[in-house]
């Protein structure tokens, strides 16, 4: 096995490791950071035109499907959070005080 083949195998192993790490990440920030590292690595893999066995290819496709499911889940969660923020913002704009208290002065006089 020559150096190029060894490098290709190393890149594939690192790609698999990063993919599994991303799927196991609990935090969104960690998940996205790992995906960005993986994206840089996949650029190298594509340039080398690495040929894969059908079993390995189906395994990687399955992992990729799980990554896409996780991304879709995170997208839905972000959209839901944005909708909640929008509703709260509209509620704040429509709010009028119901108590007979006068409004608080914005500035205080220090001469008192």
N, C-alpha and C positions, 0 to 999 in steps of 0.2 A: 504494500500500500504506500503510495507516494504522499508527499506533504499536502498536495491539493485535496486528495481524497480524505486524508485525516482532518484537514481544516473543515471540509464540508460536513463530515460526521460530527465534529465538535460543534459547528453552528447549529445543526439539527437538534443535537442533544440540548444545547442551550435554549433553543427555541421551544422545545417541549417543556423544559424546566420553567421557563418564564411563563408559558401558557398555563401550566398547572399552578404556579404561584399566583398568577392573576386570578384564577378561578377560586383559589382558597383565601384570597384577601378579603377581609371583612369591611375595611374602610374604602370608600369610593376613591379617595385620593391615592391610596396605595394601589388600588386596582388600575387606575388610569396611568399612574407612573410606570407600572410594570408593562402595561400595554404600549406605552411610548418607547420603552427600551426594546420591546419585542418588535416594534415597527421598524426601528433602525436596523435590527438584525435581519429582518425579512428582506430588506432592500439588498443586502449582501447575498442572501440565499437566492433571490430571483436572478441577480446578475450572473451567478454561477451555473444556472440551469441544472439544478440537482435533480436527478431521476430517483424516484421512490418506488418501493415495492407496493403492490396493491393493498396489502394488509396495513402497512405503515401509513399509506395515503388515506385509507378509510379511518384509521385511528385519529390522524391529524384533522380530518374533516369533521369528525365527531367533536373533537375539542373546540374547533372553530365554531361549530354550531352552538356549543355551550357558552362560548364567549359572546356570540351574537345575542343569545337569550338574556345573558346578564346585562349587556349594554341596553337592550330593549327595556328590561326591568328598571334599570337606573334612569332611563329617559322618561318612562312613565312616572316614576317617583318625582323627578325634577319638575315635570309639567304639573303634577298634582300640587307640589309645594308652591309653584308659581301662582296657581289658581287660588290657593289659600291666601297668599300674600295680597293678591288683587282684591279678594273679598274683604280682607281686613282693612285695606286702604280705602275702599269704598265706604265701609262702615264708619271709619274715622271721619271721613269727609262729611257724612250725613249726620254725625252726632251733634246734638245740641244739649247743653246742660239742662237738667230737669230740676235743679235745686235753686232756691231763691238767693243764693250767695252772689255777691257782686264779683266781677272778674278780678283776679289778682293783678296788682300793679306790676308792670314789667320791670320798672326801675325803683330802687329804694333810695330815699333821701337819707344821707348820712348825718345831717345836721341835728337830728332828733334829740 
